[in-house]
Amino acid sequence: MPLKLVKRSGRDAWYLRGTVAGVSVFESTGTSDREIAEALRIKTESRLEHEAVHGKKSTATFDEAMESYKDTGAPMRFILDVRKTDGHASGLAVYFRGRKLKDIRQEDLDAAAKEMYPGASRETLVRQVYTPFIAIWNHAAKKQWADVRVWERPRKARGTNVTQIRSSRSGTNPVSYDRAASFISVMSPAPAMLMAFLFYTGMRPIEAFALLAEDVNLEKRWLVVRSSKTGEPRGVPIHDFLAEWLPDLVERGGHLFRGPRGEPYAAIQDGGGGLKTAINGARKRSSIKDVSPYTGRHTVSTQLVINGIHPHIKDQILGHAADSMSRHYTHVPQQPLIEAINTLPVPAGLRALPWVSDPKVWWGKLAEGTGKRTDLQKKKA
């Protein structure tokens, strides 16, 4: 039967109810205005009839794909950013609002990058436009809302000896593992565990924040990232050093990493995430200013190259490889990757930290000078 407008007891808004082309509908119009609700009824009925004849690909919009992608728990940074001060919205969701997926072409994506970030570097455009857009598109393609398509990212210019001199930001360069150990050693145990994990997996911080205990197989030295930045799941090898102290965290269940008070780490849109306070404190205590959550990823990448690991293996560990074969074996431990990750060095000072031998005793304690608590404060002679 066609859609009808109905009222629910105790509700002001009109509801759509009925069946169109075999699809049952019972949803709110979000408005109590009869005229607006009727317009929405006609529009919804027409869309469902069109989809029945031509398929979802003919009507799916970027907005629908973005919302569905968001429901998977994927990060929304650069896709939809809402300024806290005045509510101003920006990002891909705003630029492509209302656009049907079937109408978006490569030139539209290129135009979006130029308009949203004029004069930005290639790296910025890839990170803030192309990668999140392609992740949403791949998600839509898996739902058969869009055709599988190869999107081109900006390429690095060849044949030039011009060097761009840019200010260096913490987290954009690797550090030595001894320096990383010195930084981690002054952190409270809970964030220290997370930082150590990043330095021995090369995972993106936001991936580690969302990691669940059930995704970790210590026996097989393998874990699974359910939804990565690219929108695809991937497998990650576990370093033997991590396997020494992760069992307690896995046994605890739920989110693998939590703050000293037991809350899962949260991703914050303007950067830093739940580790921001811990990082700032460690910088003050250690005087090391060039370490941030993303430093672990750059350090793993660089150290694997120094260790002579094949580029294809390195890229698979870091989640750069996107071929169908690597995606197919997401849950299958791959011995070459496990052997490669175990070439990363473990400084003696890092292995000697007290929480390594007994995480559950230490994960709720705080470092010296942290807030009002002094659980780790050294006893004065």
LUMBAGU-533537 format. One record per residue (C-alpha): residue number from 1; y, x negated, z. Coordinates in nm, 3 decimals, padded with zeros to 5 digits. Layout:
SITE,k,v,u,w
SITE,NUM,Y,X,Z
...
END
This chain:
SITE,k,v,u,w
SITE,1,00.000,00.000,00.000
SITE,2,00.357,-00.121,-00.058
SITE,3,00.561,-00.270,00.222
SITE,4,00.742,-00.035,00.456
SITE,5,01.011,-00.083,00.716
SITE,6,00.896,00.009,01.066
SITE,7,01.033,-00.018,01.417
SITE,8,00.841,-00.153,01.716
SITE,9,00.901,-00.001,02.058
SITE,10,01.151,-00.200,02.256
SITE,11,01.255,-00.408,01.951
SITE,12,01.582,-00.376,01.760
SITE,13,01.475,-00.562,01.448
SITE,14,01.303,-00.393,01.154
SITE,15,00.949,-00.505,01.070
SITE,16,00.772,-00.529,00.735
SITE,17,00.431,-00.369,00.728
SITE,18,00.183,-00.312,00.448
SITE,19,-00.041,-00.484,00.194
SITE,20,00.067,-00.633,-00.137
SITE,21,-00.185,-00.776,-00.383
SITE,22,-00.443,-00.803,-00.107
SITE,23,-00.210,-00.981,00.134
SITE,24,-00.152,-00.803,00.466
SITE,25,00.198,-00.829,00.608
SITE,26,00.331,-00.747,00.952
SITE,27,00.638,-00.953,01.031
SITE,28,00.992,-00.919,01.159
SITE,29,01.285,-00.916,00.920
SITE,30,01.498,-01.067,01.194
SITE,31,01.767,-00.803,01.152
SITE,32,01.846,-00.456,01.287
SITE,33,02.061,-00.375,00.981
SITE,34,01.864,-00.127,00.768
SITE,35,02.037,-00.228,00.443
SITE,36,01.967,-00.600,00.488
SITE,37,01.609,-00.527,00.597
SITE,38,01.552,-00.319,00.285
SITE,39,01.675,-00.604,00.066
SITE,40,01.432,-00.839,00.242
SITE,41,01.152,-00.588,00.191
SITE,42,01.213,-00.574,-00.182
SITE,43,01.239,-00.951,-00.206
SITE,44,00.919,-01.011,-00.006
SITE,45,00.723,-00.754,-00.203
SITE,46,00.839,-00.903,-00.533
SITE,47,00.748,-01.256,-00.421
SITE,48,00.397,-01.157,-00.315
SITE,49,00.336,-00.974,-00.643
SITE,50,00.459,-01.276,-00.837
SITE,51,00.234,-01.510,-00.638
SITE,52,-00.065,-01.285,-00.703
SITE,53,-00.013,-01.317,-01.077
SITE,54,00.117,-01.672,-01.114
SITE,55,-00.005,-01.843,-00.796
SITE,56,00.175,-01.998,-00.496
SITE,57,00.292,-02.295,-00.703
SITE,58,00.526,-02.065,-00.891
SITE,59,00.717,-01.959,-00.579
SITE,60,00.674,-02.229,-00.314
SITE,61,01.004,-02.377,-00.199
SITE,62,01.094,-02.707,-00.039
SITE,63,01.186,-02.512,00.275
SITE,64,00.834,-02.368,00.306
SITE,65,00.674,-02.706,00.245
SITE,66,00.904,-02.871,00.500
SITE,67,00.830,-02.609,00.768
SITE,68,00.455,-02.638,00.708
SITE,69,00.480,-03.018,00.725
SITE,70,00.678,-02.987,01.049
SITE,71,00.403,-02.769,01.199
SITE,72,00.160,-03.063,01.168
SITE,73,00.368,-03.251,01.424
SITE,74,00.511,-03.489,01.166
SITE,75,00.847,-03.657,01.244
SITE,76,01.157,-03.478,01.115
SITE,77,01.398,-03.772,01.123
SITE,78,01.585,-03.797,00.790
SITE,79,01.435,-03.461,00.688
SITE,80,01.649,-03.249,00.918
SITE,81,01.900,-03.402,01.158
SITE,82,02.121,-03.170,01.363
SITE,83,02.420,-03.327,01.533
SITE,84,02.436,-03.232,01.900
SITE,85,02.816,-03.228,01.917
SITE,86,02.886,-02.962,01.653
SITE,87,02.549,-02.852,01.516
SITE,88,02.612,-03.008,01.175
SITE,89,02.285,-03.032,00.979
SITE,90,02.198,-03.301,00.727
SITE,91,01.894,-03.451,00.559
SITE,92,01.650,-03.362,00.283
SITE,93,01.604,-03.009,00.420
SITE,94,01.972,-02.938,00.360
SITE,95,01.990,-03.107,00.019
SITE,96,01.684,-02.928,-00.126
SITE,97,01.734,-02.598,00.057
SITE,98,01.610,-02.304,-00.149
SITE,99,01.477,-02.524,-00.432
SITE,100,01.138,-02.434,-00.576
SITE,101,00.898,-02.727,-00.574
SITE,102,00.806,-02.669,-00.937
SITE,103,01.168,-02.724,-01.038
SITE,104,01.217,-03.058,-00.860
SITE,105,01.189,-03.364,-01.086
SITE,106,01.216,-03.741,-01.041
SITE,107,01.581,-03.734,-01.149
SITE,108,01.654,-03.477,-00.876
SITE,109,01.505,-03.705,-00.611
SITE,110,01.701,-04.003,-00.745
SITE,111,02.020,-03.796,-00.744
SITE,112,01.956,-03.690,-00.385
SITE,113,01.925,-04.053,-00.276
SITE,114,02.252,-04.152,-00.445
SITE,115,02.443,-03.851,-00.315
SITE,116,02.313,-03.862,00.042
SITE,117,02.344,-04.239,00.088
SITE,118,02.595,-04.377,-00.164
SITE,119,02.590,-04.757,-00.182
SITE,120,02.289,-04.786,00.050
SITE,121,02.033,-05.063,00.007
SITE,122,01.699,-05.007,-00.164
SITE,123,01.523,-05.035,00.172
SITE,124,01.742,-04.765,00.326
SITE,125,01.685,-04.526,00.036
SITE,126,01.309,-04.576,00.049
SITE,127,01.298,-04.525,00.427
SITE,128,01.536,-04.231,00.455
SITE,129,01.484,-04.040,00.129
SITE,130,01.182,-04.133,-00.082
SITE,131,00.917,-04.182,00.189
SITE,132,00.983,-03.856,00.382
SITE,133,01.024,-03.655,00.059
SITE,134,00.695,-03.785,-00.080
SITE,135,00.520,-03.710,00.253
SITE,136,00.633,-03.345,00.229
SITE,137,00.533,-03.326,-00.137
SITE,138,00.186,-03.466,-00.067
SITE,139,00.145,-03.213,00.211
SITE,140,00.242,-02.931,-00.028
SITE,141,00.002,-03.064,-00.291
SITE,142,-00.285,-03.059,-00.041
SITE,143,-00.208,-02.691,00.025
SITE,144,-00.201,-02.637,-00.354
SITE,145,00.162,-02.537,-00.342
SITE,146,00.259,-02.816,-00.582
SITE,147,00.101,-03.040,-00.843
SITE,148,-00.018,-03.385,-00.741
SITE,149,00.249,-03.619,-00.872
SITE,150,00.332,-03.990,-00.860
SITE,151,00.693,-04.033,-00.749
SITE,152,00.871,-04.359,-00.821
SITE,153,01.061,-04.541,-00.549
SITE,154,01.350,-04.778,-00.627
SITE,155,01.220,-05.117,-00.730
SITE,156,01.349,-05.450,-00.612
SITE,157,01.554,-05.622,-00.881
SITE,158,01.377,-05.910,-01.054
SITE,159,01.507,-06.234,-01.192
SITE,160,01.797,-06.276,-00.953
SITE,161,01.879,-06.552,-00.711
SITE,162,02.154,-06.358,-00.539
SITE,163,02.092,-06.332,-00.165
SITE,164,02.235,-06.044,00.030
SITE,165,02.363,-06.153,00.368
SITE,166,02.331,-05.874,00.621
SITE,167,02.361,-05.862,00.995
SITE,168,02.023,-05.882,01.165
SITE,169,01.917,-05.593,01.383
SITE,170,01.658,-05.618,01.660
SITE,171,01.325,-05.498,01.532
SITE,172,01.382,-05.603,01.170
SITE,173,01.231,-05.950,01.214
SITE,174,00.906,-06.080,01.364
SITE,175,00.886,-06.288,01.682
SITE,176,00.622,-06.528,01.809
SITE,177,00.346,-06.388,02.027
SITE,178,00.458,-06.613,02.313
SITE,179,00.805,-06.456,02.292
SITE,180,00.654,-06.109,02.277
SITE,181,00.443,-06.188,02.586
SITE,182,00.753,-06.303,02.776
SITE,183,00.928,-05.978,02.692
SITE,184,00.631,-05.755,02.778
SITE,185,00.573,-05.937,03.110
SITE,186,00.902,-05.809,03.259
SITE,187,00.840,-05.445,03.164
SITE,188,00.692,-05.178,03.387
SITE,189,00.316,-05.150,03.319
SITE,190,00.322,-04.817,03.132
SITE,191,00.573,-04.918,02.862
SITE,192,00.427,-05.270,02.865
SITE,193,00.089,-05.124,02.763
SITE,194,00.250,-04.938,02.476
SITE,195,00.445,-05.242,02.357
SITE,196,00.135,-05.462,02.374
SITE,197,-00.049,-05.199,02.172
SITE,198,00.219,-05.209,01.901
SITE,199,00.196,-05.590,01.881
SITE,200,-00.180,-05.573,01.825
SITE,201,-00.208,-05.278,01.584
SITE,202,00.111,-05.292,01.376
SITE,203,00.143,-04.916,01.414
SITE,204,00.476,-04.738,01.386
SITE,205,00.607,-04.642,01.731
SITE,206,00.610,-04.273,01.646
SITE,207,00.241,-04.294,01.549
SITE,208,00.156,-04.452,01.885
SITE,209,00.359,-04.187,02.071
SITE,210,00.143,-03.911,01.916
SITE,211,-00.192,-04.089,01.953
SITE,212,-00.453,-03.895,02.152
SITE,213,-00.742,-04.039,02.351
SITE,214,-00.990,-03.849,02.133
SITE,215,-00.867,-04.043,01.828
SITE,216,-00.983,-04.376,01.975
SITE,217,-01.336,-04.513,01.934
SITE,218,-01.353,-04.830,02.145
SITE,219,-01.719,-04.894,02.075
SITE,220,-01.655,-04.914,01.702
SITE,221,-01.312,-05.078,01.746
SITE,222,-01.144,-04.808,01.540
SITE,223,-00.881,-04.536,01.582
SITE,224,-00.743,-04.266,01.356
SITE,225,-00.377,-04.178,01.301
SITE,226,-00.392,-03.810,01.211
SITE,227,-00.052,-03.782,01.045
SITE,228,00.126,-04.099,00.941
SITE,229,00.475,-04.143,00.796
SITE,230,00.333,-04.098,00.446
SITE,231,00.177,-03.765,00.541
SITE,232,-00.177,-03.903,00.509
SITE,233,-00.425,-03.983,00.791
SITE,234,-00.532,-04.345,00.820
SITE,235,-00.769,-04.566,01.016
SITE,236,-00.653,-04.861,01.229
SITE,237,-00.869,-05.145,01.366
SITE,238,-00.861,-05.219,01.740
SITE,239,-00.807,-05.577,01.858
SITE,240,-01.057,-05.706,02.117
SITE,241,-00.770,-05.765,02.362
SITE,242,-00.679,-05.396,02.352
SITE,243,-01.041,-05.299,02.410
SITE,244,-01.027,-05.484,02.744
SITE,245,-00.785,-05.236,02.902
SITE,246,-00.776,-04.922,02.685
SITE,247,-01.090,-04.762,02.839
SITE,248,-00.896,-04.629,03.141
SITE,249,-00.633,-04.475,02.911
SITE,250,-00.900,-04.315,02.693
SITE,251,-01.082,-04.179,02.999
SITE,252,-00.756,-04.021,03.123
SITE,253,-00.750,-03.804,02.808
SITE,254,-00.459,-03.637,02.633
SITE,255,-00.183,-03.860,02.499
SITE,256,-00.304,-04.217,02.514
SITE,257,00.035,-04.354,02.625
SITE,258,00.259,-04.202,02.891
SITE,259,00.557,-04.315,03.092
SITE,260,00.536,-04.427,03.458
SITE,261,00.578,-04.065,03.570
SITE,262,00.295,-03.943,03.348
SITE,263,00.493,-03.777,03.069
SITE,264,00.403,-03.848,02.704
SITE,265,00.657,-04.054,02.513
SITE,266,00.887,-03.853,02.290
SITE,267,01.040,-03.941,01.956
SITE,268,01.420,-03.917,01.966
SITE,269,01.599,-03.839,01.641
SITE,270,01.878,-04.094,01.680
SITE,271,01.636,-04.380,01.744
SITE,272,01.478,-04.558,02.036
SITE,273,01.237,-04.286,02.136
SITE,274,01.103,-04.267,02.490
SITE,275,01.093,-04.647,02.512
SITE,276,01.469,-04.693,02.487
SITE,277,01.535,-04.726,02.860
SITE,278,01.238,-04.958,02.912
SITE,279,01.347,-05.179,02.621
SITE,280,01.705,-05.206,02.747
SITE,281,01.584,-05.296,03.095
SITE,282,01.347,-05.563,02.965
SITE,283,01.627,-05.717,02.758
SITE,284,01.840,-05.756,03.069
SITE,285,01.561,-05.903,03.277
SITE,286,01.427,-06.140,03.010
SITE,287,01.750,-06.222,02.817
SITE,288,01.543,-06.163,02.501
SITE,289,01.752,-05.943,02.272
SITE,290,01.557,-05.947,01.945
SITE,291,01.261,-05.729,02.047
SITE,292,01.240,-05.354,01.989
SITE,293,00.950,-05.110,01.939
SITE,294,00.939,-05.185,01.566
SITE,295,00.919,-05.562,01.622
SITE,296,00.545,-05.533,01.678
SITE,297,00.490,-05.399,01.326
SITE,298,00.687,-05.682,01.162
SITE,299,00.515,-05.940,01.382
SITE,300,00.166,-05.818,01.296
SITE,301,00.249,-05.819,00.926
SITE,302,00.390,-06.173,00.935
SITE,303,00.115,-06.318,01.155
SITE,304,-00.159,-06.178,00.931
SITE,305,00.002,-06.351,00.634
SITE,306,00.023,-06.678,00.830
SITE,307,-00.344,-06.638,00.923
SITE,308,-00.438,-06.616,00.554
SITE,309,-00.544,-06.250,00.554
SITE,310,-00.569,-06.101,00.205
SITE,311,-00.262,-05.884,00.122
SITE,312,-00.482,-05.580,00.051
SITE,313,-00.642,-05.602,00.396
SITE,314,-00.300,-05.648,00.560
SITE,315,-00.160,-05.346,00.376
SITE,316,-00.454,-05.130,00.480
SITE,317,-00.404,-05.227,00.846
SITE,318,-00.034,-05.138,00.830
SITE,319,-00.089,-04.817,00.635
SITE,320,00.077,-04.940,00.315
SITE,321,-00.236,-04.893,00.102
SITE,322,-00.244,-04.536,-00.030
SITE,323,-00.531,-04.544,-00.276
SITE,324,-00.781,-04.259,-00.266
SITE,325,-01.062,-04.488,-00.149
SITE,326,-00.881,-04.596,00.170
SITE,327,-00.794,-04.234,00.249
SITE,328,-01.154,-04.126,00.196
SITE,329,-01.278,-04.372,00.459
SITE,330,-01.014,-04.293,00.723
SITE,331,-01.276,-04.231,00.994
SITE,332,-01.512,-04.508,00.886
SITE,333,-01.464,-04.841,01.070
SITE,334,-01.414,-05.122,00.820
SITE,335,-01.539,-05.459,00.942
SITE,336,-01.300,-05.672,00.729
SITE,337,-01.002,-05.497,00.891
SITE,338,-01.146,-05.543,01.242
SITE,339,-01.207,-05.913,01.176
SITE,340,-00.854,-05.951,01.039
SITE,341,-00.679,-05.789,01.337
SITE,342,-00.875,-06.014,01.574
SITE,343,-00.706,-06.321,01.422
SITE,344,-00.388,-06.225,01.610
SITE,345,-00.339,-06.465,01.905
SITE,346,-00.330,-06.355,02.271
SITE,347,-00.112,-06.579,02.494
SITE,348,-00.261,-06.660,02.833
SITE,349,00.045,-06.517,03.008
SITE,350,-00.014,-06.178,02.847
SITE,351,-00.382,-06.163,02.934
SITE,352,-00.299,-06.261,03.296
SITE,353,-00.071,-05.959,03.361
SITE,354,-00.212,-05.756,03.654
SITE,355,-00.233,-05.424,03.468
SITE,356,-00.469,-05.572,03.206
SITE,357,-00.757,-05.585,03.454
SITE,358,-00.692,-05.247,03.618
SITE,359,-00.457,-05.017,03.419
SITE,360,-00.507,-04.702,03.627
SITE,361,-00.384,-04.879,03.944
SITE,362,-00.069,-05.003,03.772
SITE,363,00.039,-04.748,03.510
SITE,364,00.255,-04.550,03.755
SITE,365,00.438,-04.852,03.897
SITE,366,00.782,-04.977,03.798
SITE,367,00.924,-05.323,03.733
SITE,368,01.159,-05.501,03.969
SITE,369,01.512,-05.362,03.948
SITE,370,01.399,-05.033,03.787
SITE,371,01.573,-04.736,03.946
SITE,372,01.527,-04.701,04.323
SITE,373,01.162,-04.804,04.323
SITE,374,01.048,-05.162,04.362
SITE,375,00.671,-05.138,04.325
SITE,376,00.654,-05.469,04.143
SITE,377,00.926,-05.648,04.334
SITE,378,00.826,-05.996,04.436
SITE,379,00.792,-06.049,04.808
SITE,380,01.062,-06.269,04.946
SITE,381,00.950,-06.573,05.134
END
